[in-house]
Amino acid sequence: MTQIAFLGTGLLGAAFAEAAAKRGDTVSAWNRSPDKLQALRAFGVTAAASPAEAVRGAMRVHVVLKDDAVVEEVLAAARAGLSSEATVIDHTTTLPTLTAARAKRLNAEGVKYLHCPVFMGPAAARTAQGSMLVAGPKVLFEEVRSELAKMTSRIEYLGERSDLAAVHKLFGNAMIVGVAAVMADVLTIAQASNVDGEDAIKLLGLLDLNAMVSGRGMNMAKGIFTPSFELAMARKDVRLMLETIGERPMAALPAVAARMDQLIAEGRGAEDSSVLGVDAVPRASR
């Protein structure tokens, strides 16, 4: 059995720790709020009084914390008990620049560190579903690859550039948050139109979002704005949406409309609506 530690047992960290214990690992865990450790005792997880106590003797230390500041604080507190042979696997969603600085510093100090944020919730963590991103030294990744594979159904190793997993996690979360915001506005249109919200969401199932990403999304990334859905026509449709919603609160569409108006004023109304991303592509493509 492998001895491992979890620093941070919120919803996701607790699910990871539970799953690891069920797989037969010897698991210790620490959390700032000790009461969050109580439920893990039933699975054989040892509750530690400090980060240093939790990591003592562990070959892998999984970090599942709130943000960069907490990661720095907790890792500093853990160093006294951290073995030079242990690998720190940080699942926290963090700022790319700070992640790169942290990885550089820790590696220089002899700490084996990988940044491994995930796309999964607690239920997926318990059943090893979802995706895990990995960035850091390839040699180190290969050392723990088989163990990480037990935690997830898909691993994406992005390379040795230490901030790449952090950046890619933001890509994914931006899409998740953005889709949630637009769906909120769809539900508001439904409410304003006396249509059941569940019927509105079912309609979205007719759309091939993957094709939109691979088609229109890739064209946007390349700076190709040949019209198939002109910006001016899209703006007209957004106007209809806003007029239907009336004075109800909205999450995304007003900001979209404002950006469309700016681009139309710049003379881009006849280009594809994907020209919304024009400022994010190389200038030569614009």
C-alpha positions in Angstrom: 0.0 0.0 0.0 1.2 3.5 -0.9 1.2 6.2 1.8 -0.3 9.4 0.5 -1.6 12.7 1.9 -4.3 15.2 1.1 -4.0 18.8 2.1 -7.4 20.3 1.8 -10.6 18.2 2.2 -13.3 20.3 0.9 -15.9 18.6 -1.4 -13.3 17.6 -4.0 -10.4 16.9 -1.7 -12.6 14.7 0.5 -13.8 12.8 -2.5 -10.3 12.1 -3.7 -9.2 11.0 -0.2 -12.2 8.7 0.1 -11.5 7.1 -3.2 -7.8 6.6 -2.5 -8.6 4.9 0.8 -11.1 2.6 -0.9 -8.4 1.7 -3.4 -6.2 0.5 -0.5 -3.8 3.4 -0.1 -2.8 4.5 3.4 -4.2 8.0 3.5 -3.7 10.9 5.9 -5.4 14.2 5.5 -5.4 17.8 6.9 -7.9 20.5 6.6 -8.0 24.0 8.1 -11.5 23.1 9.5 -11.0 19.8 11.4 -14.7 18.9 11.3 -14.4 18.3 7.6 -12.1 15.4 8.3 -14.6 13.5 10.5 -16.5 11.8 7.7 -13.3 10.5 6.2 -12.4 8.5 9.3 -15.1 6.0 8.3 -13.0 5.1 5.3 -9.8 4.7 7.2 -8.3 8.2 6.5 -6.1 9.4 9.3 -6.8 13.0 10.4 -3.7 15.1 10.9 -3.4 18.1 13.2 -1.1 20.0 10.8 0.1 19.9 7.2 3.6 18.7 8.3 2.0 15.8 10.2 -0.2 14.9 7.3 2.7 14.6 4.8 5.2 12.8 7.0 6.1 9.5 5.3 3.9 10.2 2.3 5.2 9.4 -1.2 2.5 11.6 -2.9 1.0 14.8 -1.5 -2.2 15.9 -3.2 -3.0 19.6 -2.7 -6.7 20.6 -3.2 -7.0 24.1 -1.9 -8.7 27.5 -2.6 -6.2 29.6 -4.4 -2.5 30.6 -4.7 -2.2 32.3 -1.4 -3.5 29.2 0.5 -1.3 26.9 -1.5 1.8 28.9 -0.6 0.8 29.0 3.1 0.0 25.3 3.4 3.0 24.1 1.5 5.2 26.2 3.7 3.6 24.6 6.7 4.1 21.1 5.2 7.8 21.4 4.4 9.0 20.3 7.8 7.4 16.9 7.3 7.9 16.6 3.5 10.2 13.8 2.3 12.7 14.6 -0.4 11.3 11.6 -2.3 7.7 12.8 -2.1 5.9 14.3 -5.2 3.6 17.2 -4.6 0.6 17.0 -6.9 -1.3 20.3 -6.9 -4.9 20.1 -8.1 -5.7 23.7 -7.2 -7.0 26.1 -9.8 -4.4 28.9 -9.7 -3.1 31.9 -11.6 -0.7 30.8 -14.3 2.0 33.3 -13.5 2.1 32.4 -9.9 2.0 28.7 -10.7 5.1 29.1 -12.9 6.9 31.0 -10.2 6.0 28.4 -7.6 7.0 25.5 -9.7 10.4 27.1 -10.5 11.1 27.9 -6.9 10.1 24.5 -5.5 12.0 22.6 -8.2 15.1 24.7 -7.4 14.7 23.8 -3.7 14.5 20.1 -4.6 10.8 19.7 -4.2 9.2 17.4 -6.8 6.1 19.4 -8.0 3.5 18.9 -10.7 0.5 21.1 -11.3 -2.6 18.8 -12.0 -5.9 20.7 -12.0 -9.0 18.7 -12.9 -12.3 18.9 -14.6 -14.5 16.9 -12.2 -16.8 17.2 -9.3 -16.9 15.2 -6.1 -19.0 12.4 -7.6 -16.6 12.0 -10.5 -13.6 12.0 -8.1 -15.1 9.1 -6.2 -15.5 7.1 -9.3 -12.4 8.1 -11.2 -14.2 9.9 -14.0 -13.5 13.3 -15.6 -10.2 14.8 -16.8 -6.9 15.7 -15.2 -4.5 18.2 -16.8 -0.8 17.8 -16.0 2.1 20.2 -16.5 5.7 19.9 -15.3 8.8 17.7 -15.7 8.0 14.7 -17.9 10.3 12.4 -16.0 8.4 13.3 -12.8 5.0 12.8 -14.6 6.1 9.3 -15.8 6.9 8.4 -12.2 3.4 9.0 -11.0 1.4 8.5 -14.2 0.0 5.1 -13.3 -1.1 6.4 -9.9 -2.8 9.5 -11.4 -4.5 7.2 -13.9 -6.4 5.6 -11.0 -7.9 9.0 -10.1 -9.4 9.9 -13.5 -10.7 8.5 -16.8 -8.5 10.9 -18.8 -5.1 12.4 -18.3 -3.8 15.2 -20.6 -0.1 15.8 -20.2 0.5 19.3 -21.6 4.3 19.4 -21.4 7.1 20.7 -19.2 6.0 24.4 -19.3 4.8 24.6 -15.7 1.9 27.0 -16.2 0.2 25.3 -19.1 -2.2 23.2 -17.0 -3.2 26.4 -15.1 -3.9 28.2 -18.4 -5.8 25.3 -19.9 -7.9 25.0 -16.7 -8.9 28.6 -17.2 -9.9 27.9 -20.8 -12.2 25.1 -19.6 -13.7 27.0 -16.7 -14.3 30.1 -18.9 -16.4 27.9 -21.2 -18.3 26.3 -18.2 -19.0 29.7 -16.7 -19.9 31.3 -20.1 -22.3 28.5 -21.0 -23.9 28.7 -17.6 -24.4 32.5 -18.1 -25.9 32.1 -21.5 -28.2 29.3 -20.3 -29.4 31.6 -17.5 -30.4 34.1 -20.2 -32.1 31.4 -22.2 -34.2 30.5 -19.1 -35.0 34.2 -18.7 -36.2 34.4 -22.3 -38.3 31.3 -21.6 -39.7 32.8 -18.4 -40.6 36.1 -20.2 -42.3 34.1 -22.9 -44.3 31.8 -20.6 -42.4 28.7 -21.8 -41.3 26.0 -19.4 -37.6 26.3 -18.7 -37.0 22.5 -19.2 -38.4 22.8 -22.7 -36.0 25.6 -23.4 -33.0 23.6 -22.2 -34.2 20.6 -24.2 -34.1 22.8 -27.4 -30.4 23.4 -26.8 -29.8 19.7 -27.3 -30.5 20.2 -31.0 -27.4 22.3 -31.3 -24.0 20.7 -32.0 -21.8 22.6 -29.7 -18.8 20.5 -30.4 -19.1 21.4 -34.1 -19.4 25.0 -33.2 -16.1 24.8 -31.3 -14.2 22.9 -33.9 -15.6 25.0 -36.8 -16.4 28.5 -35.8 -14.0 28.4 -32.8 -11.1 27.3 -34.9 -11.9 30.0 -37.5 -11.9 32.5 -34.8 -8.5 31.4 -33.5 -7.1 31.7 -37.1 -8.7 35.1 -37.6 -11.1 33.9 -40.4 -14.3 35.8 -40.3 -15.9 34.9 -43.6 -19.6 35.4 -43.0 -22.0 32.6 -42.5 -24.0 34.4 -39.7 -23.3 38.1 -40.2 -22.6 40.2 -37.1 -25.3 42.7 -38.0 -27.9 39.9 -38.2 -26.7 38.4 -35.0 -27.0 41.7 -33.3 -30.6 42.0 -34.6 -31.3 38.6 -33.0 -29.8 39.7 -29.7 -32.0 42.8 -29.8 -35.0 40.5 -30.1 -33.8 38.5 -27.1 -33.3 41.7 -25.0 -36.6 43.1 -25.9 -38.3 39.8 -25.0 -36.5 39.7 -21.6 -37.5 43.2 -20.8 -36.3 44.4 -17.4 -35.5 41.0 -16.0 -31.9 40.4 -14.7 -29.5 39.0 -17.3 -26.1 37.3 -17.0 -24.4 37.6 -20.4 -26.4 39.1 -23.3 -26.2 42.8 -22.5 -22.4 42.6 -22.5 -22.5 40.7 -25.8 -24.7 43.3 -27.3 -22.4 46.1 -26.2 -19.4 44.4 -27.8 -21.4 43.9 -31.0 -22.3 47.5 -31.1 -18.6 48.5 -30.8 -17.6 46.3 -33.7 -20.5 47.3 -35.9 -19.5 51.0 -35.3 -16.0 50.0 -36.5 -17.5 48.8 -39.8 -17.4 45.0 -39.1 -21.2 44.3 -39.3 -20.9 42.3 -42.6 -18.3 39.9 -41.1 -19.2 36.7 -39.4 -20.4 37.0 -35.8 -17.3 35.3 -34.7 -15.5 38.6 -35.3 -16.4 39.1 -31.6 -13.0 37.5 -31.0 -11.0 39.7 -33.4 -8.9 41.3 -30.6 -7.7 37.9 -29.4 -6.1 36.8 -32.7 -2.7 37.7 -34.2 -2.8 41.2 -35.7 -1.7 39.9 -39.1 -5.0 38.0 -39.3 -7.1 41.0 -38.5 
